Amino acid sequence: MLTLKQITDDKQAVIAGLEKKHFAGATEAIEAVLQYSEERKAAQQKKDAASAEMNKIAKSIGQLMAQGKKDEAEEAKKHTGTLKQDIATYEKEMAEAEKKQTDTLLTIPNVPYSVVPEGKTAEDNRAVKTGGFALPEDAQAKMNGFDCEGIALGGWDEKWNPQPAEARLPHWDLAKQYNLIDFDLGVKISGAGFPVYVGQGARLQRALINFFLAEAAKAGYTEIMPPTVVNQDSGYGTGQLPDKEGQMYHCNTDDLYLIPTAEVPVTNIYRDVIIEESKLPVKMCAYTQCFRREAGSYGKDVRGLNRLHEFSKIEIVRIDTPEHSDASHREMLSHVEGLLQKLELPYRILRLCGGDMSFTAALCYDFEVYSEAQKRWLEVSSTSNFDTYQANRLHCRYRRQEDKKTALCHTLNGSALALPRIVAALLENNQTESGIRIPKALQPYFGSEMIVK
């Protein structure tokens, strides 16, 4: 949630930022927030004046009684009774104005940083880096429309010769051939978007989870095992509520929500908490199942593992000072990139444009891997800096060492990594005549070098 100070310090910059995110009615929403703020201040001033007058009269009542002016004292008492009613009225007006202000702020997205590109859709995102194994010519051609910012391509490995591109099968066919994933059984048990992993498929899932958690531990992240259902306060704290697009599964009887990402319960650990500056940055990671309704998602791009209602993901979360959050973000990006390099996958990093960013992010980079069989890029991670937006909702603050004053933290998170499309890319990019090759870094966790029939 934006802070009132953020808005009053530079209203026009905030409006311009919201327009970069293509938030309709930015000016009207900001003006409404300021109007409710003025209404609250006016009621506060009336309340303060009435309280001051009441205190003054209360002091005079004793003097009047001492002077034998009983009638005047009684009149003064009646007046204090009227003032008490007025104060109650002003407090009600303050509460109503503050609620309207908060309700309006909850509908306003975060303001993007100045480095966020202009644009409305994913087509306007900017590729800032590519890396991994050598990309096929058609994938390289798809990069030509992007402004790669002069960053050298990653280290290529010319020794590995996978199945010829024309012979590669999509992962849903490979899953059936090798008996890895049963999509039909998932439909029977739950519905579309709930696959059942079998045998080597289940083992590959477990191997990836353990690999990602082990790498996070090496990078200094404390592992958390949080609940996968949260209450309303947690949903509001990280910005998933209000659920404007109807993407969260809601347990109506208990008024609980299935988490769309571990970001929600893990970040909420620090809701209403003041952290000593010396304890920052806080670095946490968590493996959870994630649940998303994916309302409005149809067509070929949702086939197989491309878009699911339930999936496994390892999330990394940081809480930091404003001064160090940019460095934290870069470290997180480096961590995710390192995972993709160890999995030997072709990847690119995109800086998202204003229109393609999430509601809560101030800056976001997506990682995509190239699918050899589908001939397209698959998103596997979003790594975001939320500035103070989530912290303001969460009341997550830190105590500065220099002056012992409290200030809002910055929160950050990223997928490290989401499993479905990683599995899809691993299967499709590593198929050979003798089986599906397991990347070297993953072999100790999987237990063998190949997936075989």
C-alpha positions in Angstrom: 0.0 0.0 0.0 1.3 3.4 -0.9 2.1 5.7 2.1 0.4 9.1 2.4 3.8 10.7 2.6 4.8 9.1 -0.7 1.7 10.7 -2.3 2.0 14.1 -0.7 5.7 14.4 -1.3 5.3 14.2 -5.1 1.7 13.6 -6.2 2.4 14.0 -9.9 5.2 11.5 -9.9 3.0 9.0 -8.2 0.2 9.6 -10.8 2.7 9.3 -13.6 4.0 6.0 -12.2 0.5 4.6 -11.9 -0.2 5.6 -15.5 2.9 3.7 -16.5 1.2 0.6 -14.9 -1.9 1.5 -16.9 -4.0 1.9 -13.8 -7.2 3.5 -14.9 -8.4 6.5 -12.8 -5.0 7.2 -11.2 -5.6 10.9 -10.7 -9.1 10.3 -9.3 -7.9 7.7 -6.9 -5.0 9.8 -5.6 -7.3 12.9 -5.2 -9.8 10.8 -3.3 -7.0 9.6 -0.9 -6.0 13.2 -0.3 -9.6 14.3 0.2 -10.2 11.6 2.8 -7.0 12.6 4.5 -8.2 16.2 4.7 -11.5 15.1 6.1 -9.7 13.1 8.8 -7.5 16.0 9.7 -10.5 18.4 9.9 -12.3 16.0 12.3 -9.0 15.5 14.3 -8.7 19.3 14.7 -12.3 19.6 15.9 -11.8 16.7 18.3 -8.5 18.3 19.6 -10.2 21.6 20.1 -13.2 20.0 21.9 -10.8 18.0 24.1 -8.8 21.1 25.0 -12.0 23.0 25.9 -13.3 20.1 28.0 -10.0 19.9 29.9 -10.1 23.6 30.6 -13.7 23.4 31.8 -13.0 20.4 34.0 -10.3 22.4 35.8 -12.6 25.3 36.3 -15.4 23.2 37.9 -13.4 22.6 41.1 -12.7 26.3 41.3 -16.3 27.2 40.9 -17.4 24.7 43.5 -14.7 26.1 45.9 -16.1 29.6 45.3 -19.7 28.4 46.1 -20.8 28.9 42.5 -22.7 25.6 42.4 -25.1 26.6 39.5 -22.2 27.7 37.3 -20.4 24.5 38.1 -23.4 22.4 37.1 -23.7 24.3 33.8 -20.0 23.6 33.2 -20.6 19.9 33.8 -23.5 19.9 31.3 -21.3 21.6 28.7 -18.6 18.9 29.2 -21.3 16.3 28.6 -22.1 18.0 25.3 -18.4 18.2 24.4 -18.0 14.4 25.1 -20.8 13.7 22.6 -19.1 16.0 20.1 -15.8 14.3 20.6 -17.4 10.9 20.0 -18.9 12.3 16.8 -15.5 13.6 15.6 -13.9 10.3 16.4 -16.5 8.5 14.3 -15.9 10.9 11.4 -12.1 10.3 11.7 -12.6 6.6 11.7 -14.9 6.8 8.6 -12.5 9.0 6.7 -9.5 6.8 7.6 -11.4 3.7 6.5 -12.3 5.3 3.2 -8.7 6.4 2.7 -7.4 2.9 3.5 -10.0 1.2 1.3 -9.0 3.5 -1.6 -5.3 2.9 -1.1 -5.9 -0.9 -1.2 -7.2 -0.5 -4.8 -4.1 1.4 -5.9 -1.1 -0.6 -7.2 2.5 0.0 -6.4 4.4 2.7 -8.3 7.1 1.3 -10.6 10.7 2.4 -10.5 12.0 4.7 -13.1 14.0 1.9 -14.8 10.7 0.0 -15.6 10.1 0.1 -19.3 7.0 1.7 -20.8 4.5 -0.9 -22.2 1.2 -2.7 -21.9 1.9 -6.4 -22.5 4.5 -9.0 -22.4 5.5 -8.0 -25.9 6.9 -4.8 -24.4 9.2 -6.5 -21.8 12.9 -5.9 -22.3 15.4 -8.8 -22.5 18.5 -7.8 -20.5 20.4 -11.1 -20.7 20.5 -14.5 -22.3 22.5 -17.5 -21.2 22.8 -21.2 -20.8 23.3 -23.7 -23.6 23.5 -22.5 -27.2 20.1 -21.5 -28.4 18.8 -22.8 -31.7 18.6 -20.3 -34.5 14.8 -19.8 -34.3 15.2 -18.9 -30.6 18.0 -16.5 -31.3 15.8 -14.9 -34.0 13.1 -14.3 -31.4 15.5 -12.3 -29.4 16.1 -9.8 -32.2 13.2 -7.7 -31.3 14.5 -7.1 -27.8 16.9 -4.5 -26.5 19.6 -6.7 -24.9 21.7 -4.2 -22.9 25.1 -5.2 -24.1 25.5 -8.1 -21.6 27.6 -11.0 -22.9 25.8 -14.2 -23.5 26.4 -17.1 -21.1 28.9 -19.9 -21.4 27.9 -22.3 -24.2 28.5 -26.0 -24.1 29.0 -27.4 -27.5 29.9 -31.0 -26.3 26.3 -32.1 -25.5 24.4 -33.2 -28.6 20.7 -33.8 -27.7 18.1 -35.3 -29.9 17.8 -33.4 -33.2 15.2 -30.6 -33.0 12.9 -32.1 -35.5 12.7 -35.3 -33.5 11.9 -33.7 -30.2 8.5 -34.4 -28.6 6.6 -32.1 -26.3 6.7 -33.0 -22.6 3.1 -34.3 -22.5 4.0 -37.0 -25.0 7.3 -37.8 -23.2 5.4 -38.0 -19.9 3.2 -40.7 -21.4 6.1 -42.6 -23.2 8.1 -42.7 -20.0 5.1 -43.0 -17.6 6.2 -39.9 -15.7 3.0 -37.9 -15.4 -0.7 -39.0 -15.6 -2.8 -36.0 -16.7 -5.9 -38.1 -17.2 -5.7 -39.5 -13.7 -5.4 -36.0 -12.3 -8.6 -35.1 -14.1 -10.4 -38.1 -12.6 -9.3 -37.3 -9.1 -9.5 -33.5 -9.1 -9.9 -31.9 -12.5 -7.8 -30.4 -15.3 -4.7 -28.7 -14.0 -4.0 -31.2 -11.2 -1.5 -33.7 -12.6 -0.4 -36.9 -10.9 3.4 -37.6 -10.9 4.3 -41.3 -11.2 7.6 -43.2 -10.6 10.5 -41.4 -12.2 8.3 -38.3 -12.6 7.6 -38.1 -8.9 11.3 -38.7 -8.2 12.3 -35.9 -10.6 9.9 -33.5 -8.7 11.5 -34.5 -5.4 15.0 -34.2 -6.8 14.3 -30.7 -8.0 12.7 -29.6 -4.7 15.7 -31.0 -2.7 18.2 -29.4 -5.1 16.6 -26.0 -5.0 16.3 -26.1 -1.2 20.0 -27.2 -0.8 21.1 -24.4 -3.1 19.0 -21.8 -1.1 20.6 -23.1 2.1 24.1 -22.6 0.6 23.1 -19.0 -0.2 22.2 -18.4 3.4 18.4 -18.7 3.3 16.7 -20.1 6.4 14.2 -22.8 5.4 10.6 -22.3 6.5 7.8 -24.8 6.3 4.7 -22.6 6.5 0.9 -23.4 6.3 -0.6 -23.5 2.8 -3.8 -21.8 3.9 -3.9 -18.2 5.2 -6.4 -15.9 6.8 -7.6 -12.6 5.3 -5.0 -10.4 7.2 -2.2 -12.4 5.5 -3.8 -12.0 2.1 -4.2 -8.3 2.5 -0.7 -8.0 3.9 1.1 -9.2 0.8 -1.5 -7.8 -1.7 -3.3 -10.9 -2.9 -6.4 -9.5 -1.4 -8.7 -7.8 -2.5 -8.7 -10.6 -5.1 -9.8 -8.5 -8.0 -9.3 -11.2 -10.6 -10.7 -14.1 -8.6 -7.5 -16.2 -8.8 -7.4 -17.5 -5.2 -9.1 -20.6 -3.9 -11.3 -19.6 -0.9 -12.5 -22.0 1.8 -15.8 -20.3 2.6 -16.7 -22.1 5.8 -13.5 -21.1 7.6 -12.8 -17.9 5.6 -9.3 -19.2 4.7 -7.4 -19.0 1.4 -5.2 -21.5 -0.3 -1.9 -19.8 -1.0 -0.9 -18.9 -4.6 2.7 -18.8 -3.5 4.8 -19.2 -0.3 5.5 -15.5 -0.4 2.2 -15.0 1.4 2.7 -17.0 4.6 6.5 -16.5 4.7 6.4 -12.7 4.4 3.6 -12.5 6.9 5.9 -14.0 9.5 7.0 -10.4 10.0 3.6 -8.7 10.0 3.3 -6.3 12.9 7.0 -6.9 13.8 9.8 -4.4 14.4 13.2 -5.8 13.3 16.5 -4.5 14.6 18.6 -3.2 11.7 21.5 -5.4 12.7 19.3 -8.4 11.9 18.7 -7.4 8.3 18.6 -8.6 5.7 16.2 -11.4 6.7 16.6 -14.3 4.2 14.0 -17.1 4.1 13.1 -19.9 1.6 10.2 -22.3 1.6 8.9 -25.2 -0.5 5.1 -25.3 -0.7 2.3 -26.5 -3.0 0.8 -23.5 -4.7 -2.9 -23.1 -5.8 -4.1 -20.8 -8.5 -7.5 -20.8 -10.2 -6.0 -19.4 -13.4 -9.4 -18.0 -14.4 -9.5 -17.0 -18.0 -6.6 -19.2 -19.1 -7.4 -21.3 -22.2 -5.8 -22.6 -25.4 -2.7 -24.4 -26.4 -0.4 -22.4 -24.0 -2.0 -24.2 -21.0 -1.4 -27.7 -22.2 0.5 -30.2 -20.1 2.5 -28.5 -17.4 2.4 -25.1 -18.9 -0.3 -23.8 -16.6 -1.6 -25.7 -13.6 -4.0 -25.1 -10.7 -1.7 -26.9 -8.2 2.1 -27.0 -8.5 5.3 -27.1 -6.4 7.5 -24.1 -6.0 10.5 -23.0 -3.9 10.2 -19.3 -3.0 13.0 -17.1 -1.6 12.0 -14.0 0.4 14.0 -11.1 1.7 13.3 -8.3 4.1 15.8 -5.5 4.0 16.5 -1.8 4.5 15.7 0.6 1.7 19.4 1.4 1.3 20.3 -2.3 0.7 17.3 -3.6 -1.1 18.7 -3.0 -4.6 21.8 -5.1 -3.8 19.5 -7.8 -2.3 17.5 -7.9 -5.5 20.6 -8.3 -7.6 21.8 -11.2 -5.3 18.4 -12.9 -5.8 18.7 -12.5 -9.5 22.2 -14.0 -9.5 20.9 -16.9 -7.3 18.1 -17.8 -9.7 20.4 -17.4 -12.7 22.8 -19.8 -11.1 20.1 -22.4 -10.7 19.3 -22.3 -14.4 23.0 -22.5 -15.3 23.4 -25.6 -13.2 20.3 -27.1 -14.8 22.0 -26.4 -18.2 19.0 -24.8 -19.7 18.8 -21.9 -22.2 17.4 -18.9 -20.5 16.7 -15.2 -20.8 16.1 -12.5 -18.2 13.3 -9.9 -18.9 12.8 -6.6 -17.2 9.0 -6.3 -17.1 7.2 -3.3 -18.5 4.8 -1.3 -16.4 1.7 -2.9 -17.9 2.9 -6.5 -17.4 4.1 -6.1 -13.8 2.2 -7.4 -10.8 -0.1 -5.2 -8.7 2.4 -5.0 -5.8 5.8 -4.9 -7.6 8.0 -1.8 -8.0 10.5 -3.7 -10.2 10.3 -7.2 -11.6 12.5 -9.5 -13.6 11.2 -12.7 -15.2 13.3 -15.7 -16.0 12.3 -17.8 -19.0 13.7 -21.1 -20.3 13.5 -22.1 -23.9 11.4 -25.1 -24.8 13.0 -27.0 -27.7 9.9 -29.0 -28.5 7.3 -26.2 -28.2 9.6 -23.6 -29.8 8.8 -21.0 -27.3 9.9 -19.4 -24.0 8.4 -20.6 -20.7 8.4 -18.4 -17.6 9.9 -20.1 -14.6 10.5 -17.3 -12.1 9.5 -13.8 -11.2 11.9 -11.9 -8.9 10.5 -8.7 -7.5 11.3 -5.7 -5.3 8.1 -4.3 -3.6 9.8 -1.3 -2.0 7.7 -0.4 1.1 4.4 -1.3 -0.5 3.9 -4.7 1.2 5.7 -3.5 4.4 3.2 -0.7 4.8 0.3 -3.2 4.6 2.1 -5.5 6.9 3.3 -2.9 9.4 6.7 -4.4 9.0 9.3 -2.0 10.2 12.9 -1.9 11.4 14.7 0.0 14.1 17.5 2.1 12.7 20.8 1.8 14.6 21.8 5.4 14.2 18.8 7.1 15.8 16.6 4.2 17.1 13.7 5.4 15.0 11.5 3.0 13.1 11.0 2.9 9.4 9.3 0.7 6.9 11.3 -2.2 5.5 11.6 -3.2 1.9 10.3 -6.7 0.9 11.5 -8.8 -2.0 10.8 -12.3 -3.3 11.4 -14.6 -6.2 10.7 -18.1 -7.5 13.8 -20.3 -7.1 12.2 -22.1 -8.8 8.7 -23.1 -9.9 8.8 -26.7 -11.0 6.2 -27.3 -13.8 7.9 -25.5 -16.7 11.4 -26.4 -15.4 10.3 -30.1 -15.7 8.8 -29.4 -19.1 12.0 -27.8 -20.4 14.2 -30.5 -18.8 12.2 -33.3 -20.5 12.0 -31.6 -23.9 15.5 -30.2 -24.1 17.3 -33.4 -22.8 15.6 -36.2 -24.8 18.0 -38.6 -26.5 17.6 -41.9 -28.3 18.5 -43.8 -25.1 16.5 -41.7 -22.6 16.1 -38.3 -21.1 19.4 -36.9 -19.8 19.5 -35.6 -16.2 21.7 -32.5 -15.8 24.9 -33.3 -13.8 24.1 -31.0 -10.9 20.7 -32.8 -10.4 22.0 -36.4 -10.7 22.9 -36.8 -7.0 19.4 -35.8 -6.1 17.7 -37.9 -8.8 19.9 -41.0 -8.3 20.9 -41.6 -11.9 22.0 -40.0 -15.1 19.0 -40.8 -17.2 15.3 -41.2 -17.2 14.7 -44.5 -19.0 11.6 -46.3 -20.3 
